[in-house]
Structure formats: structure tokens, C-alpha cells
Amino acid sequence: MNAFDYELVIRGGRVVTQGRVETSDVGVRDGRIAHIAPALGTGQREIDASGRWVLPGGIDSHCHVEQRSGMGMMCADDFYSATVSAAFGGTTTIIPFAAQHRTASIPDVLADYHARAAEKAVIDYGFHLIVANPDEKTLRTDLPQAIRDGITSLKVYMTYEKMRLDDYQLLDILALARHEQALVMLHAENHDMIRWITQRLLEQGHTAPKFHGVAHDPIAESEATNRAIAMSRLLDVPVMIVHVAGAETVQLLRGAQRLGARVLAESCPQYLFLDAKDMDRPGLEGAMFCCSPPARDAASQQEVWRGLLDGTLATYSSDHAPYRFDATGKLPKGDATTFKEMANGVPGIELRMPLLFSEGVMKGRMDIHQFVALTAGNHARLYGLSGRKGELVAGADADIAIWDPQRRITVTAGMLHDNAGYTPYEGRTIQGWPTTVINRGRVVVQDGQLLVERGTGQFLARSKPQLPAVPVAGTAATHARGAVLKALLQVRGPQ
């Protein structure tokens, strides 16, 4: 007979749960939280968390892992290096993308990603599905089946030549998402605005990385966001605008939400801690800071902070898109690479939570509950993981990160665990760090050591997202339009 009350007990930490902070113990059995209370019984393994925060493990719902870009470049990280890096940063669940390219079938794409992740991941994972070819079979058969198999979120692009969908195709995807109760994520930038500016910059010999920021004008982001909101309103279906960068876009989203639009949004570390000046470095160094949308200016940084704090932006993700600073990623043509040819994206999966903890919690910008919601709880709710991930509550998976608020770290690329080979946050000092990270009761990271094997993470078949409801109030004309729309969706929607 087992002489211990629990397999694991975390002792005396500042436990954050359901709007409360209490000094307590956390007892774990069979990979789940069994009890949260002071003075629990004995554990087969015990961890002293005195003076430390005990928080839910993070959920990173926007990251690119072992994914080939539309330009044909493979990410630097596979499912092993990406999940190890995530774990060292306090994240216990990732939801990367399974990317369909134009000629690929959805079942083949998913089979490939499942095989890669199952062999390598050290923490739990799900998938979003990028849709680049919404043909009849995809809409009527493959996507509904994928959603029913637990991939309850889709991503579509409004830019990138080889990935983007036109508005008609976007409406097809939104109609399907409404029918199947899935969440659609949109990369919102106006493709033709970017293409038009890019062509004229190149014709005038402006090829340096800083012109990436010029080509991706903030209006391209806000215009596409406005169009996405309009399509969402037309079909009364929620959408998620990802990686919001510009002040105008945040303000547009805030206004739309106040008027009842069912639009959600996220932002990322690069839009809080980087700006356009980072792309204006000697030679091609600025390429290391180029992502889409690009980082903007101080006013945009402040508006993104405001959006995270007032709820306009519901989630904070990494958009980890690691490409090495060489011919495999950022510099496919070496010193002759133009801003149009370099891979877009920056690494950040490991530093996502520590950056926000340091600059948000430790500097008094946000309280600990806002931090938990933005890095874990809201992700669980919006992506079908509620009750299992994202909060410390009896019955949930024992996904726990123990944070030392006094630990100070100066960031270097060499201390991180991804394969990008550089970090855009080099030299930044961070206060607060996760010293112990637990996934389903397994101690994954402790005191700088990885304690689990590759392939021990589990795939998460996710349930339907918890999304904003259709507003009840409305005019007679609004309700009449809704009745007509419902009839149209029954005729045109996926069967």
C-alpha cells in the first residue's frame, strides 16, 4: 500500500487560483490536481515553494514549429527544441500550426504533424489548422472532420501570395466555422497595399531590412482588420485577429467590441518590447527583428499595453517563428538579400512569459491575475481547454510553474533552448523566472535541468471554444436580416 497521500506536494507557495491568492499546498495524484489547501498530507515527492508564486503553466496558442513558410523556408525549431524551450520559459502547453499549402490535403497535413510531434514533444500540444486551399472537399469533408477530431481552430491569411485567401474564400471559412463552432484566426494585413509599396521601394533601390516596416504600413493592418470585423459581423461569427501591432488597430478593435462586434484579438512580446528602430541596424542585422506585422513605435507599444490591460486584447502569445540568421532563413541570398526575400518572424517562445512577468507584474503594470489570464487562462477558454488547462483547480491537469520573483537574469542567446541562434532581446535584464515547471504532474524542468524525455508530451483533442455569444438586442431590421442570413447559411454552408 502506498504510504504517501500524494505523488507530489508543492509546499507553502503563493498559489493563484480563481481570483484568489493564498499561501497553500498543492497536492497531485495521477497527473491531476487533487487538493489545494494548507498543510496537506505527505507527498512521494515534495517541492518547497516558500516565497515563490505557484501559477498555472502557460499556454502559448500562437507559435510556429517545424513548419515550412509560404516562401519555402523551414523553421529552425522542431517539436523537441521548441517544446523544451517553451518549458524552460514556464509554458506547459503549446498550440502550433499544422499548415496546409495549396496542393496539400488536410488529412495528409495532419498525419505528418501528428507523427512529428508525437516523436519529439516534451510537453502537451494541440494544433490549429492553416487553410490555404478551401476547395469543395476541404470545406465539406476534411475541415469538419478535423474539427470533430479536436482541432477546433483554423487560421487564414489575408496576405502572403502563396497562402492568402480572397474575401469570398474567407466568408466560406467563416460560414463553416459558424456551422462547426470553431474559431477562425486571421492574419490581417492588406496584401495589395503591401505589394504596391514593396514594388516601388525595390524599384527605387530601397532593399534594407528597415524597409520591411515601411512596406507593411500600419494602415495595411488596420484596413484588413476592419474588413475581417465586417465579415465577422455579416455572418455573426467570432474571429480572432492575431499578432496585433499598431495603435490604430487596437483602437479599431476596442471600438468594434464596444459596439458589440464578436471580435477577439491577441498580441505578442515583439509589440511591447521591440520597435521599428530595431530593423534599422548596420548591414543586414535588422533582418533579425523583422516579422509581420512589424514592430511599430512607442505610441503603438503603449496602446498594445493598454489593450492587454483593458481586455481589448484577450491573449498574449509568442508568435514564435524562428529562422536562423543565415541562408536557411533570414538571408537566403546572403548579403544580396532584400527585405522582401528574408523569412519573416522572430523567436520568443521561451521569453514570452518572463518578459511580461518582469515588465508587467514586477513593475506594477498588471496584477498577477491579469498575468495568468493573458498567458494561460484566456487561452484555455478560447481554444477549448477549459477545465483541463489554464487554471489551478481540483481536477485539472497538474500543469504548474513555480516562479521566483527575485531571480534576475540578463538574456543571452546562449542561455536559451531554441535553435534560432539569436534572440531579439539580447542583453535585456528580466526579474522573475520559472524555476520549476510541471506538466501533468511530471517535473519537466527544475533548477535549470530538463527531466523528461522526448516524445512524452501528449496531443490535446480540444473541445469547442468558449466564444462571445450573439448579442440579444437589436432592431427589427437586424433580426429580419439574421433570419435571411440563417437561411442562406443552410443552403450554402458545409454539409
C-alpha positions in Angstrom: 0.0 0.0 0.0 1.3 3.5 -0.9 2.4 5.2 2.3 2.1 8.7 0.7 -1.0 10.8 0.4 0.1 12.3 -2.9 2.6 11.7 -5.7 3.7 15.3 -5.5 3.1 18.1 -3.0 4.1 21.7 -3.6 4.5 23.3 -0.2 3.8 26.8 1.0 3.8 28.8 -2.2 1.7 31.8 -3.1 -1.0 29.9 -5.1 -3.0 31.8 -7.6 -6.4 30.3 -8.3 -9.8 31.6 -9.4 -9.2 35.2 -8.5 -7.5 34.4 -5.1 -4.0 34.4 -3.8 -3.3 32.2 -0.8 -0.3 30.6 0.8 -1.1 27.0 0.5 -0.1 23.5 -0.6 -0.9 21.8 -3.9 -1.4 18.0 -3.9 -1.1 16.0 -7.1 -2.4 12.5 -7.9 -2.5 10.7 -11.2 -1.2 13.8 -13.0 -4.1 16.0 -11.8 -4.5 18.5 -9.0 -6.2 16.6 -6.2 -6.3 19.3 -3.5 -5.3 22.9 -2.8 -5.2 23.6 0.9 -2.8 24.4 3.7 -0.9 21.6 5.5 -1.7 18.7 3.1 -0.5 15.2 3.8 2.7 13.7 2.6 4.0 13.5 -0.9 6.2 10.9 -2.5 8.0 14.0 -3.9 7.8 17.4 -2.3 8.9 20.8 -3.5 9.3 23.8 -1.2 7.8 26.8 -2.9 8.1 29.2 0.1 8.4 32.8 -1.1 7.5 31.9 -4.7 4.5 32.2 -6.9 2.7 29.0 -7.8 0.9 29.7 -11.2 -0.8 27.7 -13.9 1.6 26.5 -16.6 1.5 28.8 -19.6 -0.4 28.1 -22.8 1.2 29.5 -25.9 -1.6 29.5 -28.5 0.3 31.0 -31.4 3.7 29.5 -32.4 5.3 28.0 -35.5 7.1 24.7 -35.0 8.7 22.5 -37.7 6.6 24.5 -40.3 7.6 25.4 -43.8 6.8 29.0 -44.6 5.0 30.1 -47.8 8.4 31.1 -49.1 9.6 27.5 -48.6 11.8 28.1 -45.6 11.7 25.6 -42.7 11.6 26.9 -39.1 14.7 26.5 -37.1 12.9 24.6 -34.3 11.4 21.1 -34.4 8.9 19.8 -31.8 11.7 18.8 -29.5 13.7 22.1 -29.3 10.5 24.2 -29.4 8.8 22.4 -26.5 12.0 22.3 -24.4 12.4 26.0 -24.9 8.7 26.6 -24.1 9.0 24.6 -20.9 12.1 26.4 -19.7 10.0 29.6 -20.0 7.1 28.4 -17.9 4.9 27.1 -20.7 3.3 23.6 -20.4 1.0 23.6 -23.5 1.6 24.9 -27.0 -0.8 25.1 -29.9 1.3 25.5 -33.1 0.0 25.3 -36.6 -0.4 22.4 -39.0 0.0 24.3 -42.3 -1.8 23.3 -45.4 -0.1 24.6 -48.6 -2.0 25.0 -51.8 -1.6 21.4 -53.1 -1.7 19.5 -49.8 -4.7 17.6 -48.4 -5.8 18.2 -44.9 -5.6 14.6 -43.8 -2.0 14.3 -45.1 -1.0 17.5 -43.4 -2.4 16.4 -40.0 -0.9 12.9 -40.3 2.5 14.5 -40.9 2.3 16.9 -38.0 0.9 14.3 -35.6 3.9 12.0 -36.4 6.5 14.7 -35.9 5.1 16.0 -32.6 4.4 12.6 -31.1 8.0 11.6 -31.5 9.6 14.7 -30.1 7.4 16.9 -27.9 8.2 17.1 -24.2 5.1 19.0 -23.1 1.4 18.8 -24.2 0.3 20.3 -27.6 -2.6 20.8 -29.9 -2.8 22.1 -33.4 -4.5 24.9 -35.3 -5.0 24.2 -38.9 -3.8 26.7 -41.5 -6.1 26.6 -44.5 -4.7 27.7 -47.9 -7.0 25.7 -50.3 -10.6 25.8 -49.2 -11.9 23.7 -52.1 -15.1 21.7 -52.0 -13.6 18.6 -50.4 -11.8 20.7 -47.8 -15.0 22.6 -46.9 -17.4 19.8 -46.9 -15.4 16.9 -45.6 -11.8 17.5 -44.4 -12.3 20.6 -42.2 -15.5 19.4 -40.4 -13.7 16.1 -39.7 -10.6 17.8 -38.3 -12.7 20.0 -36.1 -14.6 17.0 -34.7 -11.3 15.3 -34.1 -10.3 18.1 -31.7 -8.7 20.7 -33.9 -11.2 23.4 -33.2 -9.4 26.5 -34.5 -8.5 27.5 -38.0 -6.1 30.1 -39.3 -6.3 32.0 -42.6 -4.1 34.6 -44.2 -5.2 37.9 -45.8 -1.6 38.4 -47.2 1.3 36.3 -48.5 0.9 35.3 -52.1 1.0 31.5 -51.6 -1.2 31.4 -48.5 -3.7 34.2 -48.7 -7.5 33.8 -49.3 -9.7 36.3 -51.0 -12.8 37.7 -49.3 -15.1 35.1 -50.9 -13.0 32.3 -49.6 -12.8 33.9 -46.2 -16.5 34.0 -46.0 -16.7 30.3 -46.8 -14.3 29.6 -44.0 -16.3 31.8 -41.6 -19.5 30.1 -42.6 -18.0 26.7 -41.9 -16.7 27.9 -38.5 -20.1 29.1 -37.5 -21.6 25.8 -38.5 -19.0 23.7 -36.7 -18.5 26.1 -33.8 -14.8 26.6 -34.5 -12.7 29.7 -34.0 -11.1 31.4 -37.0 -7.8 33.2 -36.5 -6.8 35.8 -39.1 -3.5 37.3 -40.1 -4.9 40.7 -41.1 -2.8 42.8 -43.5 -3.9 44.2 -46.8 -1.9 42.2 -49.4 -2.2 44.7 -52.3 -1.2 47.7 -50.2 2.0 45.8 -49.1 2.7 44.6 -52.6 2.2 48.0 -54.1 4.6 49.8 -51.6 7.1 46.9 -51.9 7.3 47.2 -55.6 8.0 50.9 -55.5 10.6 50.6 -52.8 12.5 48.0 -54.7 12.3 50.0 -57.9 14.0 52.9 -56.1 16.7 50.6 -54.6 15.4 50.5 -51.1 16.2 47.0 -50.1 17.5 47.2 -46.4 15.6 45.4 -43.6 14.1 48.7 -42.3 12.0 49.0 -45.4 10.1 45.9 -44.3 8.5 48.2 -41.8 7.7 50.7 -44.5 6.2 48.2 -46.8 3.9 46.8 -44.1 2.3 50.1 -43.3 0.1 50.3 -40.2 -2.9 51.1 -42.4 -2.5 47.8 -44.2 -3.1 46.1 -40.8 -6.0 48.3 -39.7 -7.7 48.1 -43.1 -7.6 44.3 -43.2 -8.7 44.2 -39.5 -11.7 46.4 -40.3 -12.6 44.1 -43.3 -12.3 41.0 -41.1 -14.6 42.6 -38.5 -17.1 43.4 -41.2 -17.1 39.8 -42.4 -17.4 38.6 -38.9 -20.5 40.8 -38.4 -22.0 39.8 -41.6 -22.1 36.1 -40.5 -22.4 36.7 -36.7 -19.4 34.6 -36.1 -16.5 35.4 -33.7 -13.0 35.8 -35.1 -9.5 36.2 -33.6 -7.2 38.9 -35.0 -3.7 37.6 -34.3 -0.4 39.4 -33.5 -1.9 42.9 -33.3 0.9 45.5 -33.7 -0.4 49.0 -34.4 -2.1 51.6 -32.2 -4.8 52.2 -34.8 -5.7 48.5 -35.0 -6.0 48.3 -31.2 -8.3 51.4 -31.2 -10.3 49.9 -34.0 -10.8 46.7 -32.2 -11.8 48.4 -29.0 -14.4 50.4 -30.7 -15.8 47.4 -32.5 -16.0 45.4 -29.3 -17.9 48.3 -27.6 -20.4 48.2 -30.4 -21.0 44.5 -29.9 -18.8 43.0 -32.6 -17.7 39.5 -31.8 -14.0 40.1 -32.4 -11.2 38.8 -30.3 -7.5 39.7 -30.5 -4.0 38.8 -29.3 -0.7 40.5 -29.2 2.9 39.3 -28.6 6.2 40.3 -26.9 7.7 41.9 -30.0 4.9 44.6 -30.0 5.7 45.5 -26.4 9.5 45.4 -26.4 10.7 46.0 -30.0 10.1 48.9 -32.4 10.9 49.9 -35.9 14.3 51.3 -35.0 15.5 47.7 -34.3 15.1 47.0 -38.0 17.5 49.9 -38.8 20.8 48.3 -37.8 24.0 48.1 -39.7 24.1 45.9 -42.7 21.5 43.2 -42.6 21.4 42.9 -38.8 17.9 44.4 -38.8 16.6 41.3 -40.5 16.8 39.6 -37.1 14.0 41.9 -35.9 11.7 41.6 -38.9 8.3 40.0 -38.5 4.8 40.6 -39.9 3.2 42.8 -38.9 6.4 44.6 -37.9 7.0 46.2 -34.6 5.9 49.9 -34.7 6.7 52.8 -32.4 6.4 53.9 -28.8 2.8 55.0 -29.2 1.9 51.6 -30.6 3.7 49.9 -27.7 1.7 51.9 -25.2 -1.6 51.1 -27.0 -0.8 47.4 -27.0 -0.1 47.6 -23.3 -3.4 49.4 -22.8 -5.2 46.8 -24.9 -3.8 43.9 -22.8 -4.8 45.6 -19.6 -8.3 46.7 -20.6 -9.3 43.4 -22.2 -9.3 44.6 -25.8 -6.5 42.0 -26.4 -7.6 38.7 -24.8 -4.4 36.7 -25.2 -0.6 37.2 -25.2 1.2 34.7 -27.3 4.8 34.4 -28.7 4.2 34.0 -32.4 7.5 32.2 -32.2 8.7 32.0 -35.8 12.4 31.1 -35.5 14.6 31.4 -38.5 18.4 31.4 -38.3 20.4 34.4 -39.4 21.8 32.6 -42.4 20.9 31.2 -45.8 18.3 28.8 -44.3 16.2 31.6 -43.0 16.8 35.3 -42.8 19.4 35.6 -45.6 18.5 33.2 -48.5 20.6 35.3 -50.9 23.4 36.2 -48.4 24.4 39.8 -48.4 22.2 40.4 -51.5 19.0 39.5 -49.7 16.3 42.2 -49.9 13.7 42.8 -47.2 11.2 41.1 -49.4 13.2 37.9 -49.6 14.1 37.3 -45.9 12.0 35.0 -43.7 9.5 36.9 -41.6 9.4 36.1 -37.9 11.3 36.3 -34.6 11.9 33.7 -31.8 10.3 34.2 -28.4 8.7 31.1 -27.1 11.0 30.9 -24.0 10.9 34.6 -23.1 7.2 35.2 -23.7 6.1 34.8 -20.1 9.3 36.1 -18.3 9.2 39.3 -20.3 5.6 40.0 -19.3 6.1 38.9 -15.7 9.1 41.2 -15.4 7.7 44.3 -17.2 4.1 43.7 -16.2 3.8 42.2 -12.8 7.2 43.2 -11.2 6.9 46.8 -12.4 3.3 47.1 -11.3 1.6 47.5 -14.7 -0.6 44.5 -14.1 -1.6 42.3 -11.2 -0.9 38.5 -11.0 -4.4 37.6 -12.1 -4.2 39.6 -15.3 -0.8 37.9 -16.0 -2.4 34.4 -15.5 -5.4 35.2 -17.7 -3.2 36.6 -20.5 -0.7 33.8 -20.5 -2.9 30.8 -19.7 -6.5 31.2 -18.6 -7.9 33.0 -21.6 -6.1 30.7 -24.0 -7.7 27.7 -22.3 -11.2 29.3 -22.6 -10.9 30.4 -26.2 -9.2 27.3 -27.5 -11.3 24.5 -25.9 -9.1 23.6 -23.0 -11.2 24.9 -20.1 -11.4 22.6 -17.0 -8.2 20.9 -18.0 -5.6 23.6 -18.6 -5.0 27.2 -17.7 -6.0 27.3 -14.0 -5.1 25.7 -10.7 -8.3 23.9 -9.6 -9.0 20.4 -8.3 -9.5 18.0 -11.2 -7.4 20.0 -13.7 -4.2 18.7 -15.1 -1.3 19.4 -12.8 0.3 22.0 -15.1 2.2 24.3 -12.7 5.0 26.8 -12.9 6.8 27.9 -9.7 8.2 31.4 -10.2 11.0 33.0 -8.2 10.2 36.8 -8.3 13.6 37.7 -7.0 15.6 35.9 -9.7 17.3 38.3 -12.1 18.6 37.1 -15.5 20.4 39.0 -18.3 19.2 37.5 -21.5 21.7 36.0 -23.9 21.1 33.7 -26.9 23.4 31.1 -25.3 21.1 30.6 -22.3 18.0 29.8 -24.4 17.0 26.5 -25.7 15.6 27.2 -29.2 17.6 26.7 -32.4 17.3 30.3 -33.8 20.9 31.1 -32.7 20.0 34.7 -31.7 17.4 36.5 -29.6 16.0 40.0 -30.3 16.0 40.6 -26.5 19.8 40.1 -26.1 21.1 42.0 -23.1 17.7 42.7 -21.5 17.5 42.1 -17.8 14.5 40.2 -16.6 13.3 39.9 -13.0 11.3 36.8 -12.1 11.8 33.4 -13.6 10.1 30.0 -13.5 12.5 27.7 -11.6 10.3 24.6 -11.6 7.8 23.6 -14.4 5.4 20.7 -14.1 3.2 19.1 -16.8 0.5 16.6 -15.8 2.3 16.1 -12.5 5.7 15.4 -14.2 8.5 17.7 -13.2 9.7 18.8 -16.6 12.2 21.5 -15.6 13.8 22.1 -12.2 16.8 24.3 -11.4 17.9 24.6 -15.0 17.7 20.9 -15.8 15.4 19.1 -18.2 14.0 16.0 -16.5 11.8 14.3 -19.2 12.4 12.5 -22.4 11.4 13.5 -25.9 8.0 12.1 -27.0 6.4 12.3 -23.6 4.1 15.2 -24.4 0.5 14.4 -25.2 -1.7 15.6 -28.0 -4.8 17.5 -26.8 -8.0 17.0 -28.7 -9.7 20.3 -27.8 -13.4 20.9 -27.3 -15.5 23.7 -28.7 -14.1 27.2 -27.8 -16.0 29.3 -25.3 -16.8 32.3 -27.6 -18.8 35.5 -27.2 -22.5 35.0 -27.7 -24.6 36.5 -30.4 -26.0 39.8 -29.0 -29.6 39.5 -27.9 -30.5 43.2 -28.5 -31.1 44.5 -32.0 -33.6 46.2 -34.3 -36.4 44.5 -36.2 -34.4 45.0 -39.3 -31.4 43.3 -37.7 -33.4 40.3 -36.7 -35.0 40.1 -40.2 -31.6 40.2 -41.8 -30.5 37.5 -39.4 -33.3 35.2 -40.5 -32.4 35.7 -44.1 -28.7 35.0 -43.3 -29.6 31.8 -41.5 -31.5 30.6 -44.5 -28.6 31.4 -46.8 -26.1 29.6 -44.5 -28.4 26.5 -44.5 -28.2 26.4 -48.3 -24.6 27.4 -48.9 -22.8 26.1 -45.8 -20.8 22.9 -45.5 -22.9 19.8 -45.0 
